[in-house]
Amino acid sequence: MNLAFIPVRGGSKSIPLKNIKILNGKPLVYWTAKAANEAECIDKVIIATDSSEIKETVLGFEFTKLEVYDRNPENAEDTSSTESVMLEYINQSTLSDNDLFFLIQATSPMLTSEHIDNMYKSFIESNSDSMFSGVREKQFHWIEEGEVVKPINYDYRNRPRRQEFQGIIAENGACYINSVLNIKKDKCRLSGKIKAFELPSYTSYEIDEEADWIIVEKLMQSHRVIKYF
């Protein structure tokens, strides 16, 4: 079984009930839930929430693959890790060790079913243990070391041209794939031989603050993500 797991809390402080706030005519969580529901590789979609309001909203989507899991409030605190609710669900489920677990973030509404299916295909072909979605960044990065800064991905004395610069892959937080066995063993969304699946740069935006809402709404319209609506 390939299971898509979307954890959503009711206690967001930056934007109250952020996960069901309207984005381009639909609640935020609708977009990733619909993408997962329409992905051919996904057998079941689980939305894990501690909020009765979110639960009611999500069940109203009437997606054929979707179920709601009532997560433990202890794993829905500000300090709770995503892995804690992943493991909570896995430990009470009937999933087998060989089943694949797709962790999908509701705050990444640019993710589409095509992205998920293509990522799954890449995962199978790569023979990797786990995979994350990411975007390629071609900025020059520096790190602070004491009172100075040092470059971490290029030589400033031999500055490459952009078209010749490979850049680095940054997680965009949208999707992760791992086996149930690995997650139980390592208690982490990523483990073993890890590969990256590159998505378009516009998918790097995640919704955390009010300003993100304006940017993502326009991006969804310009990239026709809202064709699903």
CORQUIGI-V757956 format. One record per pair of residues at least 12 apart in sequence whose ideal C-beta (glycine too) atoms are under 10 Angstrom apart, sorted by sequence separation. I is the first residue (numbers start at 1). J is the second residue. If there is no record, write none. Layout:
BEGIN
i=I j=J
i=I j=J
END
This chain:
BEGIN
i=7 j=19
i=8 j=20
i=33 j=45
i=47 j=59
i=56 j=68
i=72 j=84
i=75 j=87
i=76 j=88
i=89 j=101
i=104 j=116
i=119 j=131
i=140 j=152
i=141 j=153
i=142 j=154
i=153 j=165
i=154 j=166
i=176 j=188
i=177 j=189
i=178 j=190
i=179 j=191
i=6 j=19
i=15 j=28
i=19 j=32
i=32 j=45
i=33 j=46
i=45 j=58
i=55 j=68
i=71 j=84
i=72 j=85
i=75 j=88
i=119 j=132
i=140 j=153
i=141 j=154
i=153 j=166
i=154 j=167
i=176 j=189
i=177 j=190
i=178 j=191
i=179 j=192
i=202 j=215
i=33 j=47
i=47 j=61
i=54 j=68
i=55 j=69
i=71 j=85
i=74 j=88
i=75 j=89
i=102 j=116
i=119 j=133
i=139 j=153
i=140 j=154
i=142 j=156
i=153 j=167
i=154 j=168
i=176 j=190
i=178 j=192
i=202 j=216
i=205 j=219
i=32 j=47
i=55 j=70
i=86 j=101
i=138 j=153
i=139 j=154
i=140 j=155
i=153 j=168
i=204 j=219
i=205 j=220
i=45 j=61
i=47 j=63
i=69 j=85
i=72 j=88
i=137 j=153
i=138 j=154
i=140 j=156
i=152 j=168
i=178 j=194
i=203 j=219
i=71 j=88
i=72 j=89
i=86 j=103
i=102 j=119
i=116 j=133
i=202 j=219
i=29 j=47
i=45 j=63
i=52 j=70
i=71 j=89
i=85 j=103
i=102 j=120
i=115 j=133
i=176 j=194
i=177 j=195
i=202 j=220
i=8 j=27
i=45 j=64
i=46 j=65
i=47 j=66
i=48 j=67
i=49 j=68
i=51 j=70
i=69 j=88
i=140 j=159
i=171 j=190
i=8 j=28
i=29 j=49
i=45 j=65
i=46 j=66
i=47 j=67
i=48 j=68
i=49 j=69
i=50 j=70
i=51 j=71
i=69 j=89
i=72 j=92
i=83 j=103
i=100 j=120
i=140 j=160
i=177 j=197
i=202 j=222
i=203 j=223
i=8 j=29
i=44 j=65
i=45 j=66
i=46 j=67
i=47 j=68
i=48 j=69
i=49 j=70
i=50 j=71
i=82 j=103
i=102 j=123
i=176 j=197
i=202 j=223
i=43 j=65
i=44 j=66
i=45 j=67
i=46 j=68
i=47 j=69
i=48 j=70
i=49 j=71
i=50 j=72
i=51 j=73
i=111 j=133
i=138 j=160
i=175 j=197
i=203 j=225
i=6 j=29
i=42 j=65
i=44 j=67
i=45 j=68
i=46 j=69
i=48 j=71
i=50 j=73
i=69 j=92
i=82 j=105
i=100 j=123
i=139 j=162
i=174 j=197
i=200 j=223
i=202 j=225
i=8 j=32
i=37 j=61
i=47 j=71
i=48 j=72
i=50 j=74
i=69 j=93
i=100 j=124
i=138 j=162
i=175 j=199
i=8 j=33
i=29 j=54
i=33 j=58
i=37 j=62
i=38 j=63
i=46 j=71
i=50 j=75
i=51 j=76
i=108 j=133
i=138 j=163
i=140 j=165
i=171 j=196
i=172 j=197
i=174 j=199
i=6 j=32
i=37 j=63
i=38 j=64
i=39 j=65
i=50 j=76
i=139 j=165
i=141 j=167
i=170 j=196
i=172 j=198
i=6 j=33
i=27 j=54
i=30 j=57
i=34 j=61
i=36 j=63
i=37 j=64
i=38 j=65
i=48 j=75
i=49 j=76
i=50 j=77
i=138 j=165
i=140 j=167
i=141 j=168
i=169 j=196
i=172 j=199
i=4 j=32
i=19 j=47
i=29 j=57
i=30 j=58
i=33 j=61
i=37 j=65
i=48 j=76
i=105 j=133
i=138 j=166
i=139 j=167
i=140 j=168
i=169 j=197
i=172 j=200
i=175 j=203
i=4 j=33
i=6 j=35
i=20 j=49
i=29 j=58
i=34 j=63
i=36 j=65
i=37 j=66
i=101 j=130
i=102 j=131
i=103 j=132
i=104 j=133
i=136 j=165
i=138 j=167
i=139 j=168
i=141 j=170
i=169 j=198
i=172 j=201
i=174 j=203
i=6 j=36
i=19 j=49
i=27 j=57
i=30 j=60
i=33 j=63
i=36 j=66
i=50 j=80
i=100 j=130
i=136 j=166
i=137 j=167
i=138 j=168
i=172 j=202
i=173 j=203
i=174 j=204
i=4 j=35
i=5 j=36
i=20 j=51
i=27 j=58
i=30 j=61
i=136 j=167
i=137 j=168
i=139 j=170
i=170 j=201
i=172 j=203
i=173 j=204
i=4 j=36
i=19 j=51
i=29 j=61
i=33 j=65
i=34 j=66
i=135 j=167
i=136 j=168
i=137 j=169
i=172 j=204
i=174 j=206
i=3 j=36
i=4 j=37
i=20 j=53
i=27 j=60
i=30 j=63
i=33 j=66
i=135 j=168
i=136 j=169
i=137 j=170
i=171 j=204
i=172 j=205
i=173 j=206
i=2 j=36
i=17 j=51
i=19 j=53
i=20 j=54
i=27 j=61
i=48 j=82
i=134 j=168
i=135 j=169
i=136 j=170
i=170 j=204
i=172 j=206
i=4 j=39
i=19 j=54
i=20 j=55
i=26 j=61
i=50 j=85
i=134 j=169
i=135 j=170
i=17 j=53
i=18 j=54
i=20 j=56
i=49 j=85
i=133 j=169
i=134 j=170
i=135 j=171
i=2 j=39
i=4 j=41
i=17 j=54
i=20 j=57
i=48 j=85
i=132 j=169
i=134 j=171
i=135 j=172
i=2 j=40
i=4 j=42
i=19 j=57
i=20 j=58
i=48 j=86
i=132 j=170
i=133 j=171
i=134 j=172
i=2 j=41
i=3 j=42
i=4 j=43
i=5 j=44
i=6 j=45
i=7 j=46
i=8 j=47
i=9 j=48
i=10 j=49
i=11 j=50
i=12 j=51
i=19 j=58
i=132 j=171
i=133 j=172
i=134 j=173
i=135 j=174
i=2 j=42
i=3 j=43
i=4 j=44
i=5 j=45
i=6 j=46
i=7 j=47
i=8 j=48
i=9 j=49
i=10 j=50
i=11 j=51
i=17 j=57
i=48 j=88
i=132 j=172
i=133 j=173
i=134 j=174
i=1 j=42
i=2 j=43
i=3 j=44
i=4 j=45
i=5 j=46
i=6 j=47
i=7 j=48
i=8 j=49
i=9 j=50
i=10 j=51
i=48 j=89
i=132 j=173
i=133 j=174
i=134 j=175
i=1 j=43
i=2 j=44
i=3 j=45
i=4 j=46
i=5 j=47
i=6 j=48
i=7 j=49
i=8 j=50
i=9 j=51
i=10 j=52
i=132 j=174
i=133 j=175
i=1 j=44
i=3 j=46
i=4 j=47
i=5 j=48
i=6 j=49
i=7 j=50
i=8 j=51
i=10 j=53
i=46 j=89
i=132 j=175
i=133 j=176
i=10 j=54
i=131 j=175
i=132 j=176
i=133 j=177
i=9 j=54
i=10 j=55
i=131 j=176
i=132 j=177
i=8 j=54
i=130 j=176
i=131 j=177
i=132 j=178
i=8 j=55
i=46 j=93
i=130 j=177
i=131 j=178
i=129 j=177
i=130 j=178
i=8 j=57
i=128 j=177
i=129 j=178
i=130 j=179
i=8 j=58
i=128 j=178
i=129 j=179
i=44 j=95
i=6 j=58
i=54 j=106
i=129 j=181
i=130 j=182
i=124 j=177
i=129 j=182
i=130 j=183
i=123 j=177
i=44 j=99
i=46 j=101
i=119 j=174
i=120 j=175
i=122 j=177
i=123 j=178
i=43 j=99
i=46 j=102
i=119 j=175
i=130 j=186
i=43 j=100
i=45 j=102
i=47 j=104
i=49 j=106
i=119 j=176
i=120 j=177
i=129 j=186
i=132 j=189
i=42 j=100
i=46 j=104
i=116 j=174
i=119 j=177
i=130 j=188
i=132 j=190
i=41 j=100
i=45 j=104
i=47 j=106
i=115 j=174
i=116 j=175
i=130 j=189
i=131 j=190
i=6 j=66
i=8 j=68
i=42 j=102
i=115 j=175
i=130 j=190
i=136 j=196
i=4 j=65
i=41 j=102
i=111 j=172
i=116 j=177
i=129 j=190
i=130 j=191
i=135 j=196
i=3 j=65
i=4 j=66
i=7 j=69
i=9 j=71
i=11 j=73
i=42 j=104
i=110 j=172
i=111 j=173
i=112 j=174
i=129 j=191
i=130 j=192
i=131 j=193
i=132 j=194
i=134 j=196
i=136 j=198
i=6 j=69
i=8 j=71
i=10 j=73
i=39 j=102
i=111 j=174
i=129 j=192
i=130 j=193
i=131 j=194
i=132 j=195
i=133 j=196
i=134 j=197
i=135 j=198
i=136 j=199
i=138 j=201
i=3 j=67
i=5 j=69
i=7 j=71
i=9 j=73
i=108 j=172
i=110 j=174
i=111 j=175
i=128 j=192
i=129 j=193
i=130 j=194
i=131 j=195
i=132 j=196
i=133 j=197
i=134 j=198
i=135 j=199
i=136 j=200
i=137 j=201
i=11 j=76
i=13 j=78
i=39 j=104
i=108 j=173
i=109 j=174
i=128 j=193
i=129 j=194
i=130 j=195
i=131 j=196
i=132 j=197
i=133 j=198
i=134 j=199
i=135 j=200
i=136 j=201
i=9 j=75
i=10 j=76
i=11 j=77
i=12 j=78
i=36 j=102
i=107 j=173
i=108 j=174
i=127 j=193
i=128 j=194
i=129 j=195
i=131 j=197
i=133 j=199
i=135 j=201
i=9 j=76
i=11 j=78
i=105 j=172
i=107 j=174
i=108 j=175
i=126 j=193
i=128 j=195
i=135 j=202
i=137 j=204
i=7 j=75
i=8 j=76
i=9 j=77
i=36 j=104
i=105 j=173
i=126 j=194
i=127 j=195
i=128 j=196
i=135 j=203
i=136 j=204
i=7 j=76
i=9 j=78
i=11 j=80
i=35 j=104
i=104 j=173
i=105 j=174
i=126 j=195
i=128 j=197
i=134 j=203
i=135 j=204
i=103 j=173
i=104 j=174
i=105 j=175
i=125 j=195
i=126 j=196
i=133 j=203
i=134 j=204
i=135 j=205
i=9 j=80
i=33 j=104
i=42 j=113
i=103 j=174
i=104 j=175
i=105 j=176
i=126 j=197
i=32 j=104
i=39 j=111
i=41 j=113
i=103 j=175
i=104 j=176
i=123 j=195
i=7 j=80
i=32 j=105
i=33 j=106
i=35 j=108
i=39 j=112
i=40 j=113
i=102 j=175
i=103 j=176
i=104 j=177
i=122 j=195
i=32 j=106
i=35 j=109
i=38 j=112
i=39 j=113
i=40 j=114
i=42 j=116
i=102 j=176
i=103 j=177
i=122 j=196
i=123 j=197
i=7 j=82
i=29 j=104
i=31 j=106
i=32 j=107
i=34 j=109
i=35 j=110
i=36 j=111
i=38 j=113
i=39 j=114
i=41 j=116
i=42 j=117
i=101 j=176
i=102 j=177
i=103 j=178
i=122 j=197
i=7 j=83
i=9 j=85
i=30 j=106
i=31 j=107
i=32 j=108
i=33 j=109
i=35 j=111
i=37 j=113
i=38 j=114
i=39 j=115
i=40 j=116
i=41 j=117
i=101 j=177
i=102 j=178
i=119 j=195
i=121 j=197
i=122 j=198
i=5 j=82
i=7 j=84
i=8 j=85
i=29 j=106
i=31 j=108
i=32 j=109
i=35 j=112
i=36 j=113
i=39 j=116
i=40 j=117
i=41 j=118
i=100 j=177
i=101 j=178
i=119 j=196
i=120 j=197
i=7 j=85
i=28 j=106
i=29 j=107
i=31 j=109
i=32 j=110
i=34 j=112
i=35 j=113
i=38 j=116
i=39 j=117
i=41 j=119
i=42 j=120
i=100 j=178
i=101 j=179
i=119 j=197
i=7 j=86
i=27 j=106
i=28 j=107
i=30 j=109
i=31 j=110
i=32 j=111
i=34 j=113
i=35 j=114
i=38 j=117
i=39 j=118
i=41 j=120
i=100 j=179
i=101 j=180
i=118 j=197
i=119 j=198
i=5 j=85
i=28 j=108
i=29 j=109
i=31 j=111
i=32 j=112
i=35 j=115
i=36 j=116
i=39 j=119
i=40 j=120
i=41 j=121
i=99 j=179
i=100 j=180
i=101 j=181
i=103 j=183
i=119 j=199
i=5 j=86
i=7 j=88
i=28 j=109
i=31 j=112
i=35 j=116
i=39 j=120
i=40 j=121
i=98 j=179
i=99 j=180
i=101 j=182
i=116 j=197
i=118 j=199
i=7 j=89
i=35 j=117
i=41 j=123
i=97 j=179
i=98 j=180
i=99 j=181
i=100 j=182
i=101 j=183
i=115 j=197
i=26 j=109
i=41 j=124
i=96 j=179
i=97 j=180
i=98 j=181
i=101 j=184
i=5 j=89
i=32 j=116
i=95 j=179
i=96 j=180
i=97 j=181
i=115 j=199
i=5 j=90
i=24 j=109
i=95 j=180
i=96 j=181
i=97 j=182
i=115 j=200
i=3 j=89
i=20 j=106
i=23 j=109
i=95 j=181
i=97 j=183
i=103 j=189
i=3 j=90
i=19 j=106
i=93 j=180
i=97 j=184
i=103 j=190
i=112 j=199
i=18 j=106
i=19 j=107
i=95 j=183
i=97 j=185
i=101 j=189
i=111 j=199
i=115 j=203
i=18 j=107
i=95 j=184
i=110 j=199
i=3 j=93
i=86 j=176
i=90 j=180
i=110 j=200
i=82 j=173
i=90 j=181
i=108 j=199
i=112 j=203
i=1 j=93
i=3 j=95
i=15 j=107
i=86 j=178
i=110 j=202
i=111 j=203
i=1 j=94
i=90 j=183
i=91 j=184
i=110 j=203
i=1 j=95
i=82 j=176
i=86 j=180
i=90 j=184
i=109 j=203
i=110 j=204
i=1 j=96
i=12 j=107
i=108 j=203
i=110 j=205
i=3 j=99
i=4 j=100
i=5 j=101
i=6 j=102
i=7 j=103
i=87 j=183
i=108 j=204
i=109 j=205
i=110 j=206
i=1 j=98
i=2 j=99
i=3 j=100
i=4 j=101
i=5 j=102
i=6 j=103
i=7 j=104
i=8 j=105
i=9 j=106
i=86 j=183
i=87 j=184
i=108 j=205
i=109 j=206
i=110 j=207
i=1 j=99
i=2 j=100
i=3 j=101
i=4 j=102
i=5 j=103
i=6 j=104
i=7 j=105
i=8 j=106
i=86 j=184
i=107 j=205
i=108 j=206
i=109 j=207
i=1 j=100
i=2 j=101
i=3 j=102
i=4 j=103
i=5 j=104
i=6 j=105
i=7 j=106
i=8 j=107
i=107 j=206
i=108 j=207
i=1 j=101
i=2 j=102
i=3 j=103
i=4 j=104
i=6 j=106
i=83 j=183
i=87 j=187
i=106 j=206
i=107 j=207
i=86 j=187
i=87 j=188
i=105 j=206
i=106 j=207
i=107 j=208
i=86 j=188
i=105 j=207
i=83 j=186
i=84 j=187
i=86 j=189
i=83 j=187
i=83 j=188
i=107 j=212
i=81 j=187
i=83 j=189
i=110 j=216
i=81 j=188
i=82 j=189
i=109 j=216
i=81 j=189
i=108 j=216
i=109 j=217
i=107 j=216
i=110 j=219
i=109 j=219
i=110 j=220
i=109 j=220
i=112 j=223
i=4 j=116
i=112 j=224
i=110 j=223
i=112 j=225
i=2 j=116
i=111 j=225
i=110 j=225
i=112 j=227
i=113 j=228
i=109 j=225
i=112 j=228
i=109 j=226
i=2 j=120
i=39 j=175
i=41 j=177
i=35 j=174
i=36 j=175
i=35 j=175
i=32 j=174
i=32 j=175
i=4 j=175
i=5 j=176
i=4 j=177
i=2 j=177
i=3 j=180
i=1 j=180
i=28 j=207
i=5 j=189
i=23 j=207
i=28 j=213
i=31 j=216
i=21 j=207
i=19 j=207
i=28 j=216
i=18 j=207
i=21 j=210
i=24 j=213
i=31 j=220
i=18 j=208
i=23 j=213
i=35 j=225
i=38 j=228
i=18 j=209
i=22 j=213
i=37 j=228
i=15 j=207
i=18 j=210
i=21 j=213
i=24 j=216
i=25 j=217
i=14 j=207
i=15 j=208
i=23 j=216
i=24 j=217
i=35 j=228
i=14 j=208
i=15 j=209
i=23 j=217
i=24 j=218
i=31 j=225
i=34 j=228
i=12 j=207
i=14 j=209
i=15 j=210
i=18 j=213
i=22 j=217
i=31 j=226
i=34 j=229
i=12 j=208
i=14 j=210
i=24 j=220
i=15 j=212
i=23 j=220
i=24 j=221
i=31 j=228
i=14 j=212
i=15 j=213
i=30 j=228
i=31 j=229
i=30 j=229
i=26 j=226
i=24 j=225
i=25 j=226
i=24 j=226
i=26 j=228
i=23 j=226
i=26 j=229
i=24 j=228
i=25 j=229
i=24 j=229
END
